[in-house]
Structures are given as structure tokens and as C-alpha cells.
């Protein structure tokens, strides 16, 4: 008999956006794994995602998958989102997740391997926009439930966003609004490719791998200016990456980035950042004392206040495919703590 933990039930309510209904508010965050030789996801990748769908994860966002452009990746074994072999591999992933009752979207990724967006001509920019649109079209064709565009963490779209990596003086550079132009064109091209009902998620972050304190927008007013053209271009959901979900985004308000983004755009948001990793991992959701428990209580309270709509979980789900179902059933003593060793295999 199920021993449901009543304190976490907010995480297990359905949620709908676009033409998709999720069975829970828990999202598997995209995490690069590099287990796809020559860019092709195999049976081990199929099983990896299927196990999360079998265990109460409402939405799976795949690891970053590279779009068809020469500079999209400079790392080995990153999965491709082009070519017959890779797309057939992803179709098997989709089928397995759907059979388990889950929903899944690919994260479409251009790493910006050149490292300087000023080196791209406008013709080259147009080709990259088309590469994203082509990948979006393939995602719909093979049965994915939507797409996520990776616009965070210093990769190509984010390189256009950030003034320190975007020196352009043409229509793709300038103030915070002009620096969204590239992303707007990507979003609009993807929307044309997939139609009006197919969900488009955009992942954003203020912080950069080279500067954890960086901010694209230092005030709510600048954040609103930044978000408005992206929202208008066709984003359905914003996936707001922070290092710690409990940290306020601006002084004078407890709202985190997901909270501010929902307030300013009216669009659904996903919060993410160290969920399940603070303090003693195996005691996070018990009634014990400690900062970790308090912070997760805060997560639930924020979700119930509708500050954000979905909660993405990264490393805790990477190490334990049954993390969500254990949480739902109050089996916190069975949770597997994350260690760096977990990165060496797909479980």
C-alpha cells in the first residue's frame, strides 16, 4: 500500500502547457552525459531516460543535443540532433518514455565553440538560425512533446545575450533588447517549423561558468526589457537556471529568477538549482531539523503560492532514477546520495 508523503503532494499535481499535460511538477533537468558514441544515443540512453519516466518524473529535458552546424560542439560523444542514426536513436528514447507514461523534450544546443559571436557574419547567423529550426522540425517529426532551446550558461544564444561576449555593432548587438535579436530569430524560426501548439521552452541564466555573480539584467526593469521580446517571439515556458533555488534574484524581494520571470511575463516557469543537494541529502524531505529541510519546505511553499510552476531536479535524479517516486512515497531513507562517482555511468 502506498505511503504517500502529504507534505510533497504539490509536486505531484498535473500541469498543462501548450498541447501537453504532465503528470507531475517534477522535471528532469538537462545534464550532459557524453554516452552517445559518434553522437548516436544507444540502448543505454533509452533505458536511462525510461527509468525516470517510470518513477513519477513529469517532464524529461534531455541532455544538450547539438544542432546541425559545424561549430555546435567541440566535445566527444555529445548526442547529435541530426543524421538518420542519431534521430532514430532519439525516436527509440521517445517511444520508451511515452510507453512509461512520461513526457520528453530535447534540449537543442549550440555550444558557440568559436567563443566569439563577433566572428559570425550575418549570413552565418542566418544559417545557425536555420539549423535550430531544422532540429525543431525533426523533434516534432519523431514524436517529442516540445523542445527546449539552451539559452544559458555561456553557450551561443547566451553569448549573444551577454554584453561581455557580444561586441557586435549590427542588429545583433547593443543594448539588452538588441542582444535578444538572435534568440528572437531562433524562437520565431522554430515556431514556424513546429506550428502554434508545439511547446517551446527557453532556458536562461544570469550566471556564467566564468562568473557566478554575473547578471544579464541587474534590476527587475532590465529583466522585463530582456524577457519581453523573447516571450513575444513564442516562448511557452521559461526554464530559469540558478545555482541555488532559494536565493533571491534582486534585493528587496524573496522572488528567485523563476519567480520574477513569471511575474514579469505571465508565462509558466521552471525553477532549478541544487534541489535535493543541500545539507544531508537523505534527510532533506524528512521532519528533521536543519537548513536543508527548511529550504525544501520553502520550495514547496513557493510552488503552492504559484511563484513558479515546475521544479527541475538535476544531480539528485542523475544518481537515483527513483528519486521522485521515493519522495512521493515518503521513502527518504532509500534515497541515493549524489557523489562524483555517479557521473561515470548511466543508471
N, C-alpha and C positions, 0 to 999 in steps of 0.2 A: 504494500500500500504506500502511495506517495506521501512523504512527509514534507509538504510544501512549506518553505520559509516565507511567512506572510510579509516580512519586512522588505522583501525584494520584489514583490509582485508587480510593482510599477514597471520593472524591466521586462515583464513577460506579457504585456498588453500588445495587441496588434497595432500596426501603424501602416497607413496607406499614403503613397505619393505617386503621382503620375498614374500609370495603369498597374501598379504593383502594390500588393498588400503583404506586409511582413508579419510573421507570427510572433515576433518579439522585438524589443527595442535594442537588442544587443547586436552589434556589428563587429565582424572580424576585420580589424584594421589591416591595410596592405603592409606586408613585410617582405622585403627582398630575401629570397632563399637561395637562388642560384643552383637549383637542382634540375635544370632543363638543358641537357646537353645539346649543343648546336641550336639552342633556342626552342627546343621542342619539349613540351610537357608530356611526361610519360605516365604509366600506371601508378607510380608512387605519388605523383602530384594529384592525380584523380582521387586516390584514397585519402590524401591529406585534407583536401577540401571537403570530401564527402563526410568524413568523421565529424567535422564541425557542424555541418548541416543536420546530422543525426542527433546532435546534442544541443538543440534549442538556440542556435545562433540564427537570428532572423535574417541577416544580410551578410554575405561574404563579399568583401572587396579583395580581389586577387592582389598578389604581389604586382609590382610595376611591370608592365609588358610594353616592349618597345615598338613604336610605330615605324612604318616603313620609310626610314630616312637614314642616310649614311652616318650622320652624327648622333643618332638617337641613343647609342650605347657604346661604351668602351670597356665593358665588363663581360667576362666569360660566363656562359650558362644562364644568362638572363633570358627569360622566355620572350619569344617574339610574338607579335600580333599581326603577322603577315606570313604568307607562304602556306602551301597546302598542308604540309606535315604539322606545323605548329597550330594552325587553325583546326585541323582535325583533332589534335590533342586537346585543345580547349573545348571543342564540341563534346568530347567524352567527359570532361570535367563538368560542364553544364548539365549534361544528362544525369550524371551521378548525383549532383547536388539537388536537382529537381526531383529525382526519384526519392530522395531522402526528405523532401518537403521544404527545402531551403530555397533561397533566392541568392543570385550571384551576379556581380558586375565586374568587368575587368577595369583595372586602373591603367589608363593609356598614358604612356610616359615618353618624354624626350628628355634625356639627361642634360642636353646642352653641352655635349662633350668638347665643343670648341672652347667653351669657357668665356666667350666674349660675344655678346649679341650684336655688338657694333660691327662685327666682321661679316654679317649676313647682308647681302643685297636684298632689295625689296622683292626681286624675283625668287630668291632663295627662301625668303619668309613665306611667300605665297605657296611654294612647294611644300613647306612644312605644314602649313595650314591644311593643305590638301591631304597630306599623309595622315593627320589626325582624323579628317573626315572619312577617309578610306577605312581606317581602323574602326571607327564608329559604325560604319555601314556593315562591316564584317561581323561586329559584335551582335548587331540585331539579326543578321542572317543566320548565325549559328545558334541563336536561342538565348543569349544573355538577357538579363532583366533590365539592363540600363548600362551606362558607362560612368566611370569616374575619370576626370581629367586631373593629372597631377600638376597642380599649380603652386606647389610649396617647396620648402627645404632647399632652395637654391638651384633647382633644376630649371630647364629652359623657360617655361612660362614665368616662373618666379624671377628669373634673371631679367626678364623684361619688366616685371613689376618694380624691382628694387632699384632705386636711384644709383646705388653704388656699383651696380653691374650693368646699368643701362645708360651708356653715354650718347645714345642716338639723338640726332637733332631733326630727324624727319618725323613723320606722323606717329612713329612707334616710340618716341622719346619725349621727355619734357616733364610736365607736372604729373601728379599722382593719377589723374584721369587719363592723360595721354598715354601713360605707361600701361594702361589696361588694353590698349588698342589691339595688340597681338592676341591676347586672350579672348577678347570680344570676337575677333575674326575666327578663331578656332571654335568657339562655342557656336557661333552662327553657322559655320560650315558643318559642324557636327549635327546641329539641329536640322538643317536642310537634308542631311543624309539619312536621318532616322525618323523624321516626322515629329508631330507635335506631342504625342503621348509617351514617347520613349524617354525614360528619366535620364537626365544629365546631372551628375554630381561634380562639384568642383572642390578639390582640396586646396586649402590655403593655409599659410602660416605667416606670422610676423617674424619668428626667429629663423635664423640661418645656421647651418652647421659651422660656419666660421664666426658667428656672433649670436650667442643665445639671447642677448638683450636687444637685438635689432627689432625695429618696428617699421613696417611699411607706412603705417599711419599712427602718428603719435597721439592723436586725440580722437574722440568719437566723431567729430565733424569730418576729419580727414578720412576716417574709416568709412563713413557714409558716402563720401565722394568716390572712394575706391570701389565700394561694393555696388553702387547704383548701376553703372554700365554693365557689369557682369551679370547682375540679376536681370536687367532688361534684355540682355542678349539671349537668355534662355536657360539659365541655371535653375534647376528644380530644388536642389539641396546643396547647402554649403557644409563641407567637412572641415572643421576648424581645428587645426593641429596646434596643440600647446604641449609644453614639456610636462606640466602638472595641471590637471583639470581644475584644481581648487584655487589656483592663483588668479586674482582679479586682473583684468586686462588694462584697466585705467584706474588712476586714483579717484576716490570718491564714490566708487560703486563696487559691489561684490560680483558683478557680472564677469564671466570669463569671455573668451573670444567668441565662442559659440553663442553665448547669451547676448552679447552686443550685436552679433551678426543677425540673429533672429529678430531682435528688436528693431534694427535699422532697415532690414529688407522685408520682413514679414514672411520670409521663406523658412522652411524647416532646416534645422541644423543638426549636425553630429558633433558631439564633444569627444575629445580624445586627449590622453596624456597621463600615463602612469596609473591607469585604472588597474587595481589589483596588485600593485607593486610597492605600495608604501608600507613601511614597517614590517611586522611579522605577517608574511603573505597568508599563511594558513589560518590566521585569526582575524583577517580583515572583516569578515562578514558575521562574526560571532557577536555575542553580547559583552565581550570582554572590554577592558579599558585600553586606551592608547590612541595615539594620533591617527593611526591608520583607520581604525574603526570610525572615528569621528569624521574623517574626510569622506569615507564611503557613505556614511549617513548623510553627509552634505550632498553627495552626488544624487542620492535617492530623492532628497528633499527638493533639489533643483529640478529634477526630472518631473516630479509631481507638480511643481509650480509652472511647468512648461517653459522653463528658461531655455531649454533645448529639447529635442525630440528623440534623439538616438544617442547611444553610448558605444563608442568604438573601443575595443579591447585588443591590445597588441600582444606583448610577450607572454602575458598570462594565458592567452589562448594558443600561442605558439607551442608552449610546453605541455599544455593539457587540453586535448580536444574536447573533453567532457566538462570543462570549466563551467560553462553556463548551466548545464543540467545539474551539476553538483551544487552550484549556488542556489538554483531554484528549489532543490530538494533539501536544503539545509545540511548537505554532506560536506561541510567545510573542512572537516578533519581529513578528508580524502583528497583535497586539492594538492596538486603537484607544484612545488615552488620553482620559480624560474631560476636557472643558472646558465652561464655562458655555454655550458656543455650542450644545452638544448639546440644550439644553432648548428650542431654537427650532424643532425639527422632530421628526417621528416617523420613526425609521429602523428 
